[in-house]
Amino acid sequence: MATHDAAQPTEFPPRMGKVAPRELALNGYTRYDQLTGVTPAQLLRIHGVGPKAIRILEEELAARGSPSPTPEPAACAARSEAQVAQDSPTQNSLPSGSAMTTQR
């Protein structure tokens, strides 16, 4: 049986839960400064990252005085899981041309 690699340490708060920080790390995001050029829509395509994680990340970035990862945080965070699934060809893959790559 295959197992995930050991969780990489991240700067993200424990209130995000275990899955979102782990999946962000597997996709190369372990620090807040790595999120400034990424949109919530891109982050929502990562398995385990939902509106709650986006809201927490935006709050943490604002508290640090860093730019938010989006010009329209409320609109992107309000997207439902069904809308995210419709945008993606499969649940575990990103559309071609995406700036992010999975590192699994």
Protein Blocks (a to p, Z undefined) as FASTA:
>chain_A
ZZdddddddfbdfklojmlmmmmmmnopabfklmmmpcfklmmmpghiafklmmmmmmmm
mmnopacfbfblmlmmmpcfklmmmmpmbfkbccehiabdcdZZ
